[in-house]
Amino acid sequence: MSSVIIENLSKSYGDVSAVDDISLNIDTGEIFGFIGPDGAGKTTLFRMLTSLLIPDKGKATVEGFDIVKEFKKIRSLVGYMPGRFSLYQDLTVEENLNFFASVFGTTIQENYNLIKDIYVLLEPFRKRKAGKLSGGMKQKLALCCALIHKPKILFLDEPTTGVDPVSRNEFWDMLGYLKNEGITIVVSTPYMDEANKCDRIALMQRGKILETNYLKNIIARYPGKLFAVKSDIMFILLKDLRDYKNSNSVFSFGDSLHYSDSRTDVTKDDILNYLKSKEHKNILIEEIEPNIEDCFMDLMSK
Amino acid sequence: MQNNFIIESENLTKKFGHFTAVDAISFSVKPGEIFGFLGANGAGKTTAMRMLCGLSIPTSGKATVAGFDVYKQTEQIKKNIGYMSQKFSLYDDLTITENINFYGGIYGLSKSKLKEKTEYLLDLLKIPEMHTGKLLVSLPLGWKQKLAFSVAIIHEPKIVFLDEPTGGVDPITRRQFWDMIYEASHNGVTVFVTTHYMDEAEYCNRVSMMVDGRIASLDTPYNLKKEYNAGNMHEVFVKIARGR
């Protein structure tokens, strides 16, 4: 069953096409990630799906309701956490929660079960003004407020941007818990490595979807062979591999380079012999499985 | 303190009331080094960086940046450093040329120097002439970030501070950005950089990790991985941030 059905959805701002003819389905109960850099169109798409922005073309339904005609239904069904902190800075933690609960005609107590695990972390600060919270705590409060009316589906727009790797992991753990509660989670992120936390992902770039699939399928569809290569002088290695006549792409990845070759039958020894002829020392070559960034960069350059 | 280091910090401390944001940090950075300044949110990175940029006076301790004292010579520090962050870089409602002129002007570049620099930058960044008169807002983010970096070093500072320069940037542009960092470093500019991308930590000559206001670890990525028995810098980060 699909929670979200998007058909040919488009939105432009003047000459800029922010969301360009997007179509896809999001299954009920899955964690679905929109992954792409700033300017990919993630926020515009989220604002349309939460009924805050009217599309130029195309249509979409959320939990069976049309995002334009039935916007009132949608607003009571979805939880939305915008990218920018948008709670009341001069209300306390508790006041913010009470406010959002009353807007949705509920109380903190009624749905306490859902927010309990997150709220206990906030509780020591419940009398503190939201504006005085640390980044991590603001994020937790925003999530609580988005959950207070027990939404069927949650839209989280870049919840982990600017957050350090450890705190990001903790946030994803919370999302896993919410998924087990049966909530469909739609999340956007510029961090490619978070793809492995999602069930399915859509890779986005300049308003378009490059590919929608399970991560393992995206990786399986990477064309050709990929190698991790190291030698003593990395920046000369980068240049030599780029100049190699069979080179398809060369990118830095941490302490090694990822090299893809235009030949399908290429072996480690072919590359090794070339690099030896260029007098590289301590050469290490290993055929590797591509990661999400390799796939994204490959799709981007097509 | 001697001047063979471009940054020297000794027990540098900043308190806000009873809260110690930066707790007696001591370290030094060599000229031309790419120095990664990592840590969890709230570990004190921004506060430390603000002191080193001459924007915040320390509570105690000593530090010099480009040979200037962080208490008494904050104006000289500002003239001798470059700064760029993801959040604040260039003006969206100015054109490329106007942005270059504006920042060059602020740093007191002469008219002839400014003209020469503008031509050099446009050529370096391979920005076609038809785009130089366009408002920045209409340019792809990748170009903006690269331009922002070039503008941050337009006055040829000895050191440039980069605060999460690649946040939200696509993976290809992110790597092109690091090519520029390498080139600057090769030309003798010291690069002091924060990032949340742990693969980028691998590109630094040395990396420091802040935890609760202190520097918990400082070494080359190679040595840190060895010390923490980790396969990559992400594992090192998690181990240090969680207290092993």
Contacts between the chains, C-beta under 8 A, distances in Angstrom:
chain1	res1	chain2	res2	distance
A	15	B	138	7.9
A	16	B	138	7.6
A	36	B	170	7.5
A	37	B	141	6.7
A	37	B	168	5.8
A	37	B	169	5.7
A	37	B	170	3.7
A	37	B	171	7.9
A	37	B	173	7.5
A	38	B	141	5.2
A	38	B	168	3.8
A	38	B	169	7.0
A	39	B	140	7.0
A	39	B	141	5.1
A	134	B	41	7.2
A	134	B	42	5.3
A	135	B	41	5.1
A	135	B	42	7.0
A	136	B	41	6.0
A	136	B	42	7.2
A	161	B	167	6.9
A	161	B	168	6.6
A	162	B	41	7.7
A	162	B	164	7.0
A	162	B	167	6.3
A	162	B	196	7.0
A	163	B	41	6.1
A	163	B	196	7.2
A	164	B	39	7.3
A	164	B	40	4.3
A	164	B	41	5.0
A	164	B	196	5.8
A	164	B	237	7.8
A	164	B	241	7.2
A	165	B	196	6.6
A	165	B	198	6.2
A	165	B	234	6.1
A	165	B	237	5.5
A	165	B	238	6.6
A	165	B	241	7.8
A	166	B	40	5.8
A	166	B	237	7.1
A	166	B	238	5.8
A	166	B	241	4.5
A	166	B	242	6.6
A	167	B	40	6.6
A	167	B	41	6.0
A	169	B	238	7.7
A	190	B	167	7.3
A	190	B	168	4.5
A	190	B	169	7.8
A	191	B	196	7.9
A	191	B	197	7.9
A	192	B	171	6.4
A	205	B	170	6.9
A	235	B	182	6.6
A	251	B	171	7.7
A	251	B	172	7.6
A	251	B	175	5.6
A	252	B	175	5.6
A	252	B	178	6.7
A	252	B	199	7.9
A	252	B	203	6.9
A	253	B	199	5.9
A	254	B	198	7.7
A	254	B	199	4.2
A	254	B	202	3.9
A	254	B	203	7.9
A	254	B	232	5.8
A	254	B	233	6.8
A	255	B	202	4.7
A	255	B	221	6.7
A	255	B	222	7.6
A	255	B	232	7.8
A	293	B	171	4.7
A	296	B	170	7.7
A	296	B	171	5.7
A	297	B	171	5.2
A	297	B	172	5.4
A	300	B	170	6.7
A	300	B	171	7.7
A	300	B	172	6.1
A	301	B	172	7.3
